Amino acid sequence: MESIQPIADLIDQHLAEMDGLVTALIFISENVEDHQHELMRHATVSLAYIVHDKIKAANRQMSRLIRAANQNAA
């Protein structure tokens, strides 16, 4: 029987990391100079891929959490 708390902690970690990445993206966007739009595009794409990976990882952990909860309930 798998413990639920470590899985929930991983989900919280992924969410916190996504929050940090989005905060960084907002900061970069608000502080970009007119001549730095190409750099902004690269930063945006890079951060978007990382956030996408974090969402997929959190989704996998959520599936594990649901399975563990169902096993514990049975």
C-alpha distances in whole Angstrom, upper triangle without the diagonal:
4,7,9,12,13,13,15,17,18,19,21,22,23,25,27,28,29,31,33,34,35,37,39,40,41,43,44,46,47,49,50,54,56,56,52,51,50,48,46,46,44,42,41,40,38,36,35,34,32,31,30,27,26,25,24,21,20,20,18,16,16,15,12,11,12,10,7,9,10,7,7,10,10
4,6,9,9,9,12,14,14,15,18,19,20,21,23,24,26,27,29,30,32,33,35,36,38,39,41,42,44,45,46,50,52,52,49,47,47,44,43,42,40,38,37,36,34,32,32,30,28,27,26,24,22,22,21,18,17,17,15,12,13,12,9,9,11,9,6,9,10,8,8,12,13
4,6,7,7,9,11,12,14,15,17,18,20,21,23,24,26,27,29,30,32,33,35,36,38,39,40,42,44,45,49,51,51,48,47,46,44,42,42,40,38,37,36,34,32,31,30,28,26,26,24,22,22,21,18,17,17,15,12,13,13,10,9,11,11,7,9,11,10,9,12,14
4,6,5,6,9,10,11,12,14,16,17,19,20,21,23,25,26,27,29,31,32,33,35,36,38,39,41,42,46,48,49,45,44,44,42,40,39,38,35,34,34,32,29,29,28,25,24,24,22,19,19,19,16,14,15,14,10,10,11,9,6,9,9,6,7,10,10,9,12,14
4,5,5,6,9,10,10,12,14,15,16,18,20,21,22,24,26,27,29,30,31,33,35,36,37,39,40,44,47,47,44,43,43,40,38,38,37,34,33,33,31,28,28,28,25,23,24,22,19,19,19,16,14,16,15,11,12,14,11,9,12,13,10,10,14,14,12,15,18
4,5,5,6,9,10,10,13,14,15,17,19,20,21,23,24,26,27,29,30,32,33,35,36,38,39,43,45,45,42,41,41,38,36,36,35,32,31,31,29,26,26,25,22,21,22,20,17,18,18,14,13,15,13,10,11,13,11,9,13,14,11,12,16,15,14,17,20
4,5,5,6,9,10,11,13,14,15,17,19,20,21,23,24,26,27,29,30,32,33,35,36,38,41,43,44,40,39,39,36,34,34,33,30,29,29,27,24,24,23,20,19,19,17,14,15,14,11,9,11,10,6,8,10,7,6,10,11,9,11,14,14,14,16,19
4,5,5,6,9,10,11,12,14,15,17,18,20,21,22,24,26,27,29,30,32,33,35,36,40,42,43,39,38,38,36,34,33,32,30,28,28,27,24,23,23,20,18,19,18,14,14,15,12,9,11,11,8,8,11,9,7,10,12,11,11,14,15,15,17,19
4,5,5,6,9,10,10,12,14,15,16,18,20,21,23,24,26,27,29,30,32,33,35,38,41,41,38,37,37,34,32,32,31,28,27,27,25,23,23,22,19,18,19,17,14,15,16,13,10,13,13,10,11,14,12,10,14,16,14,14,18,19,18,20,23
4,5,5,6,9,10,11,12,14,15,17,18,20,21,23,24,26,27,29,30,32,33,37,39,39,36,35,34,32,30,30,28,26,25,25,22,20,20,19,16,15,16,14,11,12,12,9,8,11,10,7,9,12,11,10,14,15,14,15,18,19,19,21,24
4,5,5,6,9,10,11,12,14,15,17,18,20,21,23,24,26,27,29,30,32,35,37,38,34,33,33,31,29,28,27,25,23,23,22,19,18,18,15,13,14,13,9,9,11,8,5,8,9,6,7,10,10,9,12,14,14,15,18,19,19,21,23
4,6,5,6,9,10,10,12,14,15,16,18,20,21,22,24,26,27,29,30,34,36,37,34,33,33,30,28,28,27,24,23,24,22,19,19,19,16,14,16,15,11,11,13,11,8,12,13,10,10,14,14,12,15,17,17,17,20,21,21,22,25
4,5,5,6,9,10,11,12,14,15,17,18,20,21,23,24,26,27,29,32,35,35,32,31,31,28,26,27,25,22,22,22,20,17,17,17,14,13,15,13,10,11,13,10,9,12,13,11,12,16,15,14,17,19,18,19,23,23,23,25,28
4,5,5,6,9,10,11,12,14,15,16,18,20,21,22,24,26,27,31,33,33,30,29,28,26,24,24,23,20,19,19,17,14,14,14,11,9,11,10,6,7,10,7,6,10,11,9,11,14,14,14,17,19,19,20,22,24,24,26,28
4,5,5,6,9,10,11,12,14,15,16,18,20,21,22,24,26,29,32,33,29,28,28,26,23,23,23,20,18,19,18,14,14,15,12,9,12,11,8,8,11,10,7,11,13,11,12,15,16,15,17,20,20,20,23,25,25,26,29
4,5,5,6,9,10,10,12,14,15,16,18,20,21,23,24,28,31,32,28,27,28,25,23,23,23,19,18,20,18,14,15,16,13,11,14,14,10,11,14,13,11,14,16,14,15,18,19,18,20,23,22,23,26,27,27,28,31
4,5,5,6,9,10,11,12,14,15,17,18,20,21,22,26,29,29,25,25,25,22,20,21,20,16,16,17,14,11,12,13,10,8,11,11,8,10,13,11,11,14,16,15,16,19,19,19,22,24,24,24,27,29,29,30,33
4,5,5,6,8,10,10,12,14,15,16,18,20,21,25,27,28,24,23,23,21,18,19,18,15,13,14,13,9,10,11,8,6,9,10,7,8,11,11,10,13,15,15,15,18,20,19,21,24,24,25,27,29,29,31,33
4,5,5,6,9,10,11,12,14,15,16,18,20,24,26,27,24,23,24,21,19,19,19,16,14,16,15,11,12,14,12,9,12,13,10,11,15,14,13,16,18,17,17,21,22,21,23,26,26,26,29,31,31,32,35
4,6,5,6,9,10,10,12,14,15,17,18,22,25,25,22,22,22,19,17,18,18,14,14,16,14,10,12,14,11,10,13,14,11,13,17,16,15,18,20,19,20,23,24,23,26,28,28,29,32,33,33,34,37
4,5,5,6,9,10,11,12,14,15,16,20,22,23,19,19,19,16,14,15,14,11,10,12,10,7,9,11,8,7,11,12,10,12,15,15,15,17,20,19,20,23,24,24,26,29,29,30,32,34,34,36,38
4,5,5,6,9,10,10,12,14,15,19,21,22,19,18,19,17,14,14,15,11,10,12,12,8,9,12,10,8,11,13,12,12,16,16,16,18,21,21,21,24,25,25,27,29,30,30,33,35,35,36,39
4,5,5,6,9,10,11,12,14,18,21,22,19,18,20,17,14,16,16,13,12,15,14,10,12,15,13,11,15,17,15,16,19,19,18,21,23,23,23,27,28,27,29,32,32,32,35,37,37,38,41
4,5,5,6,8,10,11,12,16,18,19,16,16,17,14,12,14,14,10,10,13,12,9,11,14,12,11,15,16,15,17,20,20,20,22,25,24,25,28,29,29,31,34,34,34,37,39,39,40,43
4,5,5,6,9,10,11,14,16,17,14,13,14,12,9,11,11,8,7,10,10,7,9,12,11,11,14,16,15,16,19,20,20,22,24,25,25,28,30,30,31,34,34,35,37,39,40,41,43
4,5,5,6,9,10,14,16,18,15,14,16,14,11,13,14,11,10,13,14,11,12,15,15,13,16,19,18,18,22,22,22,24,27,27,27,30,31,31,33,35,36,36,39,41,41,42,45
4,5,5,6,9,12,15,17,14,14,16,14,11,14,15,11,11,15,15,12,14,17,16,16,19,21,20,21,24,25,24,26,29,29,29,32,34,33,35,38,38,38,41,43,43,44,47
4,6,5,6,10,12,14,10,11,12,10,7,11,11,8,9,12,12,11,13,16,16,15,18,20,20,21,24,25,25,27,29,30,30,33,35,34,36,39,39,40,42,44,44,46,48
4,6,6,9,11,13,10,9,12,10,7,10,12,9,9,12,13,12,13,17,17,16,19,21,21,22,25,26,26,27,30,31,31,34,35,35,37,39,40,40,43,45,45,46,49
4,6,9,11,14,12,12,15,13,10,13,15,13,12,16,17,15,17,20,20,19,22,24,23,24,27,28,28,30,33,33,33,36,38,37,39,42,42,42,45,47,47,48,51
4,6,10,12,10,11,14,12,10,13,15,13,13,17,17,16,18,21,21,21,23,25,25,26,29,30,30,32,34,35,35,38,39,39,41,44,44,44,47,49,49,50,53
4,7,8,6,7,10,9,7,11,12,11,12,15,16,15,17,20,20,20,23,25,25,26,29,30,30,32,35,35,36,38,40,40,42,44,45,45,48,50,50,51,54
4,5,5,7,10,10,9,12,14,14,15,18,19,19,20,23,24,24,26,28,29,30,32,34,34,36,38,39,40,42,44,44,46,48,49,49,52,54,54,55,58
4,6,6,10,11,10,12,15,15,16,18,20,20,21,24,25,26,27,30,30,31,34,35,36,37,40,41,41,43,45,46,47,50,50,51,53,55,56,57,59
4,6,8,9,10,12,14,14,16,18,19,20,22,24,25,26,28,30,31,32,34,35,36,38,40,41,42,44,46,46,48,50,51,52,54,56,56,58,60
4,6,5,6,9,10,11,12,14,16,16,18,20,21,22,24,26,27,28,30,32,33,34,36,37,38,41,42,43,44,47,47,48,50,52,53,54,57
4,5,5,6,9,10,10,12,14,15,16,18,20,21,22,24,25,26,28,30,31,32,35,36,36,39,40,41,43,45,46,47,49,51,51,53,55
4,5,5,6,9,10,11,13,14,15,17,19,20,21,23,25,26,27,29,30,32,34,35,36,38,40,41,42,44,45,46,48,50,51,52,54
4,5,5,6,9,10,11,12,14,16,17,18,20,21,23,24,26,27,29,30,32,33,34,36,38,39,41,42,43,45,47,48,49,51,53
4,5,5,6,9,10,10,12,14,15,16,18,20,21,22,24,26,26,28,30,31,32,34,36,37,38,40,41,42,44,46,47,48,51
4,5,5,6,9,10,10,12,14,15,16,19,20,21,23,24,26,27,29,30,31,33,35,36,37,39,40,41,43,45,46,47,49
4,5,5,6,9,10,11,13,14,15,17,19,20,21,23,24,26,27,29,30,32,34,35,36,38,39,41,42,44,45,47,48
4,6,5,6,8,10,11,12,14,16,17,18,20,21,22,24,26,27,28,30,32,33,34,36,37,38,40,42,43,44,47
4,5,5,6,9,10,10,12,14,15,16,18,20,21,22,24,26,26,28,30,31,32,35,36,37,39,40,41,43,45
4,6,5,6,9,10,10,12,14,15,17,18,20,21,23,24,25,27,29,30,31,33,35,36,38,39,40,42,44
4,5,5,6,9,10,11,13,14,16,17,19,20,22,23,24,26,28,29,31,32,33,35,37,38,39,41,43
4,5,5,6,8,10,10,12,14,15,16,18,20,21,22,24,26,26,28,30,31,32,34,36,37,38,41
4,5,5,6,9,10,10,12,14,15,16,18,20,21,23,24,25,27,29,30,31,33,35,36,37,39
4,5,5,6,9,10,11,12,14,15,17,19,20,21,23,24,26,27,29,30,32,33,35,36,38
4,5,5,6,9,10,11,12,14,15,17,18,20,21,22,24,26,27,28,30,32,33,34,36
4,5,5,6,9,10,10,12,14,15,16,18,20,21,22,24,25,26,28,30,31,32,34
4,5,5,6,9,10,11,13,14,15,17,19,20,21,23,24,26,27,29,30,31,33
4,5,5,6,9,10,11,12,14,15,17,18,20,21,23,24,26,27,29,30,32
4,5,5,6,8,10,10,12,14,15,16,18,20,21,22,24,26,26,28,30
4,5,5,6,9,10,10,12,14,15,16,18,20,21,22,24,25,27,29
4,5,5,6,9,10,11,13,14,15,17,18,20,21,23,24,26,27
4,5,5,6,9,10,11,12,14,16,17,18,20,21,22,24,26
4,5,5,6,9,10,10,12,14,15,16,18,20,21,22,24
4,5,5,6,9,10,11,12,14,15,17,18,20,21,23
4,5,5,6,9,10,11,12,14,16,17,18,20,21
4,5,5,6,9,10,10,12,14,15,16,18,20
4,5,5,6,9,10,10,12,14,15,16,18
4,5,5,6,9,10,11,12,14,15,17
4,5,5,6,8,10,10,12,14,15
4,5,5,6,9,10,10,12,14
4,5,5,6,9,10,10,12
4,5,5,6,9,10,11
4,5,5,6,9,10
4,5,5,6,9
4,5,5,6
4,5,5
4,6
4
